[in-house]
Amino acid sequence: MTGRVFLVGAGPGDPGLLTLRGADALRRADVVVYDRLVSGEVLDLAPPSAECVYAGKAPGQAAIDQEDINDLLVQRAREGKQVVRLKGGDPFVFGRGGEEALACARADVAFEVVPGVSSAFAAPAFAGIPVTHRGLAASVAIVTASGAGGEPVELHRVATAVDTLVVLMAAGRLAEVCRSLIEAGRSPIEPAALVQWATTSKQRAVRATLADLTELAAQAGIRAPATLVVGAVVNLSALLDWFEGDGRGEPPREGSLRAAHAQAPALQGAPALALSRSRSR
């Protein structure tokens, strides 16, 4: 009997932002294939007997190729197992969830998509920035700074088309992204913010003009994972900055992920099945 694949969004980092449906799928999982930014507290919802496979993607590198991930999901489901593909954020928002869903559909494997809270909205919210606000922003667009193969994305078409622009995976190309947006017509003095490790105790945010943001972010040491927000709504953060995770607290509790993440660099390039492990408590 064929099992089922659940494409689950784990949210932006805070385990409390996992949906009830996602938690239910995890508790019934036989196999969990999880990404780099998934909280250990979320992973620990899976049964102790569940097979856990690390499939994290750091900038410019991946523990398992995407095709191998697709094959692994299909293979385990064909063995009659309940497979949870656990992703940071939302699986269908720059999470390659569509590719994995297509692999299941083409293999005639049942699947379910469990949406998650995307950092595209959570990062601004936890930095006190509403992406829409009456009188300031009636439209918002979400784009990525890195396309297929890590290539830069053409931003000119969307740069001035909306009031608020949210750019994911922008930290590694911040200077290039800000310059492209200014060249496309956004004002160099427009408010902008870069939010790192959103929703966790390591969250930090830098706010400046679009022209000055790159230099100030570099001085602050802001690196990936970080979300860029551009638009007049950024100014509201001066009044609405409610979250106290200012980077001075303890890092996110990583639970059983700590050892797996420490081993991840040694596993790069290994066959997909070699990355499987049984999780013990």
Buried (B, 14 or more C-beta within 10 A) or exposed (E): EBBBBBBBBBBBBBBEBBBEBBBBBBEEBBBBBBBBBBBBBBBBBBEEEBBBBBBBBBBEEBBBEBEBBBBBBBBBBBEEBBBBBBBBBBBBBBBBBEEBBEBBEEBEBEBBBBBBBBBBBBBBBBBBBBBBBEEBBEEBBBBBBBEEEEEEBEBEEBBEEBBBBBBBBBBBBBEBBBBBBBEBEBEBEBBBBBBBBBBBBBBBBBBBBBBBBBBBBEEBEBBBBBBBBBBBBBBBBEEBBEBEBEBEEEEBBBBBBEEBBEEBEEBEEEEBEEBBBEBEE
